[in-house]
């Protein structure tokens, strides 16, 4: 099954839910960044989470960035989604290797770090982006995201994220769900959501056996009558281009470009998200410098 996002609502109007199947885009991120298994799992969880957050945005040009800065060896994890749920991202140290946990699972919490911050930046096309930051609960990412929604947006939420890495380091399954209570939901609704989550198999086990994210929601929310509202294809999508890279170079100003030209003779810029290299010759740099000097920059 191709990578897919589904949005659903309980027919009693008390619960809204989103789920994603993200095996291919997580594998694409692994191949781009050459991530170790634990780095693949951490980045894959972040990509699945930010995809569900991005799809909730209203405008086509809007985006959401998830930045996780823990005290673990992975360093910063950055994941970005557009308003459809297409994502891109990277992890600061993709080569980190850690022993498995006692239960045989990848130790994402230790790799991310048990303390630090999770920051959400929403670019809604306004003058200033919305920025919300919470302390990490433990670095497993799903619980940290749920805490963000409760603390920063006052939305009671439950989140499950998972990445299953095969013996050859490729991604076998990946995805997750985000469940949120709507105004008016009572203790009985909370109890049914919690009961369904505890009774369900792990995210990775479910998606390995059945990659349909709609069925993931039906399993986790088995006590609710769900209506599927939307099914959307999603992918790993980088928006870098030569034109954007040139604008970034121009923003440096003529003096800094002259320093680059003198020291390097050209400019090779690598996109952090897709590792594509955009090269600019000495002649092209000189043209940019002349343009900037004409306008006094």
Secondary structure, DSSP 8 states (H G I E B T S, - for coil): ---EEEEEEETTSSEEEEEEE-HHHHHHHHHHHT--HHHHHHHHHHHHHHHHHHHT-SSTT-EEEEEEEESSTT-EEEEEEETTS-EEEEES-TT------TTSS--HHHHH-SSEEEEEEEE-SSSS-EEEEEE-SSS-SHHHHHHHHHHHS---EEEEEEEEE-TTS-EEEEEEEEEEE-TT--HHHHHHHHHHHHHS--HHHHHHH---HHHHHHHHTTTS-EEEEEEEE--B-----HHHHHHHHHTT-HHHHHHHHHHHSSEEEE-TTT--EEEE-HHHHHHHHHHHHHTT-
